[in-house]
Amino acid sequence: MKKRLYKSNTNRVISGVCGGIAEYFNIDPTIVRIAWVLLGFFSAAFPGIILYVVCAVVMPSSVNTPPPQDYTDYTDHNRHN
């Protein structure tokens, strides 16, 4: 089976790009996020931000992982007997 690059549905902070890259390379997503921030700060004209937006638009969402929990529906957690 061919390995594909997807945005993560579980390891996401903004759109799941760094989480998807981390899942693809099987590394900690925090490392990818730190590297991305450093790329943005130490590059001329912040191409890291532009590249992130392009990746967020171009990369497909993962179909194998469930979407994150919707925390607005907390009816079971908010019941007091």
N, C-alpha and C positions, 0 to 999 in steps of 0.2 A: 504494500500500500504506500502510495506517495504522500509524503508529509507536506502539508500546506500551511501557509501563514494566514491566520485569522485574528481579528480583534477578539480579545477575551471578554466573555460575559461574566466571569467570576472575579478575575483580578483586574478590576477597573477602578480608576480614580476619576478620569475625565471621560474618555471614550473607549478605553481598553486597548489602545495601541501598544503601550509598553508592556502590559500584561500579556498580550498576544505574542510579542517578540520573546518575552521571557519563557512562555510556554513552548514556543517553537524550539528554542535553544536549551530548554530544560534548566533554567537558572532562576535565581530569585528575582522577582519583578522590581524590588527596591534597587538592585544594582542597575537595572536597565533605566529606571527613572532617574537615578543620580547621574548616570552617564549622559542621559538626554539633557538634563539641566546644565551640566558642565559644557556640553556641546553648544547649547544655546548661549551661555554666558561668554564663552571664550572664542566664539566665532564672530566674524564681522557681520553686522546687520542681522543678527539673531536668526540664522537659517534653521536652527533647531525648531523654532516656533512654526515657521513656514512648512518645514518638512513634516511636523506633527499634524498640522491641519491637512496637508495632502494625504498623509497616511490614513487619517481618520475618515477621509472621504473615499479613498480608493480601496482600502482593505475591507474585505467582507467580514461580517460578524460570524462568529463561530456557531455552527449548527449542532455541535455535539455536546455542548455544555448548557445547562439550564440557565435562564436569565436570572439576574439577582433578585432577591426577595423584595417585594414591594412593602416598605415599612409603614406605608400609610394605612394598610389594612391590618390592624393589630387587635382585632376583636377578641381573639382567644387570649391574648396576653393582658388585656385590660379588664378582665372580669374579676370582680371582687365578690366573694360569696359571703 
